[in-house]
């Protein structure tokens, strides 16, 4: 975690609400949940609870990532949604701008990940002790010095997309942890949770939330 924390003051963008769930757009630079220190108390779930006092956490996004998050409004919905994330029944799609030109059109990254204990909160690739992590990717557009990718994580490891892009030689632009040389050149990390598909905890029907990347 960076020592300075200056979260944006953008008003909440509510994407969907009903009696079981609420979906919201998380801005980049805002924690999903409170940090351990007092100055890290401001976060998305606390802001959301002003309007939805019963909001309950079921998943997270990194502070530097923007995009779709869903919260439960009942204990039943929290159990149902948490199980979907744990059993990998949800579908998440991200947009990223990465350094360099990616020459292939599609591919997958299959590198196991583990916490880098001496350098927490950093994670690292570790083929001996790491937990399996799989990401599918597709090129959207190739520029002179960067590539826009659509990323589909098949697992939900901490910093998975950031590390997997780094591991193939194309770090996410503006990443303050894994691409420090580009962080000063961009106003934020260029990673956005564009779409989330879940089964509604009340009726089991598929439901999709989508927010276009702001970059």
N, C-alpha and C positions, 0 to 999 in steps of 0.2 A: 504494500500500500504506500502510495506517495505521502510525504509528510504534509503537503498542503492539500486541502480539500475545499474546493469552491464550487459546489454543485450549482447547476443552472436553476433559474427560478421560473422556468416555463410552466404554464398551467397544464394540468393533466389532460391528456387526450384519451378519453374513454372510447374504446372501440366497440364494446358490447357489454351489456349488463342484463342480468335476469336474477331470479331469486336464488340461484345456485352458484353462479360464477360472475366475475367481472374481468374483462380483458382491457389492457391499457398499454399505451406506448411509453416505454422507458426512454428518457433522453440520455445521451452519452454524458458521462461525468457524474451521474447520480448513483449512489449505492442502491442495491435492491433491498438490503436489510441493514440495520444499524451495525456500525463497526464497534470494536471493543472500547475505544476511547470516546470521551464525552463529545469531542468536536465532530465525531462521525455519526452522530445520532440522526441527522437529517437523511432520509432515505425514501425510496418509493413507497414501501408498505406503510410507513408512518404518514406520508402525505395522503395516500389512498384512504387510510382509516379515518380521515377527517370527514369524508363523504360516505365511506363504507366501513363503519366501526367494526364489523365482524370479519373483515378481510383476513384470509389465512394464506400463508405461503405454501406453494407446491413446487416451485423451481426458481432458479436465479439466472440473472445475466451478470457478467462482469461489469464493474463500474464503468469501464471505458467503452462498453458495447451499448448500442441503442437498439430499440425495436420492441417486438411484441412480447408481452408477459401476460399470463393468466393467473388469477387468484381465486381461491375458493371463498364462498360466503357461508358455507355450512360445514360441519364436521364430516358429514357424508361426502360432500363434494371434495373435501381435502383428501380423504382416504382414497376415493375413486381416482382422482387426478394424480395423486402421488404414485399410485400403483401403475398408472399408465406410463409415467415417466420412468419408473424403476424397471418396468418390463419392456421398455423401448417400443411402446405402442403409439407414441406420438410421432409426428413428422415435423421436423424443424428445417427451415431453409434460411440461409444467410447470404448476404451480399458482402463481398470484400474487395477492396482495391489493394493489390499486392505489388511489391517491387519487381521490376523486370518483366520480360516477355515470356509468357508460358507458351511453349511451342506446341504441345499436344492440345487436343480439343476437349477431351474428357479423361478422367482417371480416378484413382482412389489412393488414399494414403493409409497405410496400415502399420503404424508405429506405436508400440506400447509406451505408456506414460507413467511417471511417478513423481512425487514431490521432490524437489531439490532441497533437502532439509537445511543445509548450511545457508541457502539463499532464499528461504521462504519469503514471499509467496510464490516464487518461481517454481515451475515444473520442468521436467526434462524427459527426453526419450531414454528409455532403459530397457534393453532387450532381455536382460536377465531377471529383473524384479518388477518391471512395469506392468500395469493393467492394460489389457487389450483396448485399443482405440482405433476406430475406423471412420474415415471421412471420404465421401464421394465429392468430386468437384467437376465443374463444367465451365469452360471459358465463355464469357459473354462478349467481351471486347478486348482487343489487344491494342495498346498504345505504344508510343515511342519508348517509354521507360517504365510502364506499368501495365497491369492486366486486371480487368474486372472479372471476378469469379463468382459463380453461384456454388455455395458449399452446403452439403447435406450431411451432417454428422449422424452416424449410425450408432454411436455411443455418446455418453455425456460426461466425459472426463473434464476435470478442471483445466482451463486454458487450452482445450483440445485443438480448436481451429487455429489459434495463434501459434501453437507449437508445430502443428502439422504443416502449416504454410512455411514456417521457418525451416523445418526439416527438409523440405524439397527445394530450398534456396530462394523462396519468394515470400519473405516476411510481409505481414500486413503493414501497410503504410501508416505512420503515426503511432505505432504501438510503443508505449512508453517503457514496456518491460522487455520486449524481444526484438525491437527495432529502434533502439535509442538514437541511432544516427539519422532517422527520418522523423523522429517525434517532434523536433522543433520546426519542421517544415510544414506540418499539418495541424489544424486547429483541434483535432481529435483523432482517435483511432478509427481507421476506415473499415469498421466491421459493424454490420447491422442485421438484426434478426428480422427478416422480411416477412416470414410466414410461419404460422404455427397451426397444426391440425391436431385436434383431439376428438375424443368421443364425449358427448355431453353426459355429465354424471347423472342427470335425471332420466334420460330416455335412451342413452347409448348411441344416439345419432351422431354422425360425423359433423363437425363444425370447424370452420376455418377463419382465422384472423390474419389480416395482411396489412402491412404498412410499407409503403415504398421507401427505399433508402434515401436519406436526405443529402446524399453526396453522389 
